[in-house]
Amino acid sequence: MTYKDIIKNELYKKHWEIILIDNRSVWWEEEHWKIQWKHTNGMILFIQFFIDPMCDKMMNHIEARLTLDDYESEIASLYMSRGKFNIKLNAFIEKIENYRRTNKIKK
């Protein structure tokens, strides 16, 4: 199972669904996901997968953002340094969930 599969499974457990998988054709982004919380149509985030082109295009870090172009809109980040992926992943998902809980869409 890949890192992306594990992240996807954890998001699904928290009722997030992937509604788009794409890339912006920039060298530092492998791909991004547009995700939506299943219970609120207006709650949308982006998960970006960044690579390190100097290290055989290995995944360097992952970020959750409100928009793709606004780097100030970061909600959570997960750096792929050695070890402790599960602990880092839990913290990453929890930050996304904290954002969701504190920023409910008003109807």
C-alpha positions in Angstrom: 0.0 0.0 0.0 1.4 3.4 -1.0 1.4 6.6 1.1 -1.4 7.9 -1.0 -3.5 4.9 -0.4 -3.0 5.2 3.3 -3.9 8.9 3.2 -6.9 8.2 1.0 -8.2 5.5 3.5 -7.8 7.8 6.5 -9.7 10.6 4.7 -12.5 8.2 3.8 -12.7 7.2 7.4 -13.4 10.8 8.3 -16.0 11.2 5.5 -13.9 13.0 3.0 -14.1 12.0 -0.6 -11.8 12.8 -3.5 -13.7 14.6 -6.2 -10.7 15.4 -8.5 -7.1 14.1 -9.0 -5.0 16.4 -11.2 -1.7 18.1 -11.5 -0.7 21.6 -12.4 2.3 20.7 -14.6 4.8 22.3 -12.3 7.9 20.3 -11.5 7.5 20.5 -7.7 3.9 19.1 -7.6 3.4 15.4 -8.4 -0.4 15.7 -8.1 -3.1 17.2 -6.1 -6.5 16.0 -4.9 -9.6 18.1 -4.5 -11.5 16.7 -1.6 -14.9 17.4 -0.2 -16.5 16.5 3.1 -19.4 14.2 2.3 -21.8 15.9 4.7 -21.3 19.5 3.5 -21.1 20.3 -0.2 -19.3 23.6 0.4 -16.4 22.2 2.4 -13.6 21.7 -0.1 -9.9 21.4 0.4 -6.9 20.5 -1.7 -4.2 17.9 -0.8 -1.0 18.6 -2.7 1.8 16.1 -3.1 5.2 17.8 -3.6 8.4 16.1 -4.8 12.0 16.7 -4.4 13.4 16.8 -7.9 17.0 16.6 -6.5 16.2 13.2 -4.9 15.0 11.1 -7.8 11.6 12.7 -7.6 10.8 11.2 -4.2 7.8 12.6 -2.4 9.1 15.4 -0.1 6.0 16.6 1.6 2.2 16.8 1.5 0.0 19.9 2.3 -3.7 20.5 2.8 -4.8 23.9 1.6 -7.9 26.0 1.0 -6.7 26.9 -2.5 -3.9 25.7 -4.8 -2.3 29.1 -5.4 -2.5 30.7 -2.0 0.4 29.4 0.1 -0.9 31.3 3.1 -4.0 29.0 3.1 -2.2 26.0 4.5 -4.2 23.9 6.9 -1.8 21.0 7.6 1.5 19.7 6.3 3.2 16.3 6.5 7.0 16.1 5.8 8.2 12.8 4.6 11.4 12.6 6.6 12.5 9.3 8.1 10.2 7.4 10.3 7.0 8.0 12.3 4.8 8.3 9.2 1.7 7.0 11.2 2.2 9.6 13.9 2.7 12.4 11.4 -0.3 11.2 9.4 -2.6 11.2 12.5 -1.5 14.8 13.2 -2.1 15.8 9.6 -5.6 14.3 9.5 -6.4 15.8 12.9 -5.5 19.3 11.7 -7.8 18.8 8.7 -10.6 17.7 11.0 -10.0 20.6 13.4 -10.3 23.0 10.5 -13.6 21.3 9.4 -15.1 21.4 12.9 -14.2 25.1 13.4 -15.2 26.3 9.9 -18.6 24.9 9.3 -20.3 26.1 6.1 -23.2 28.4 6.8 -26.3 27.5 4.7 
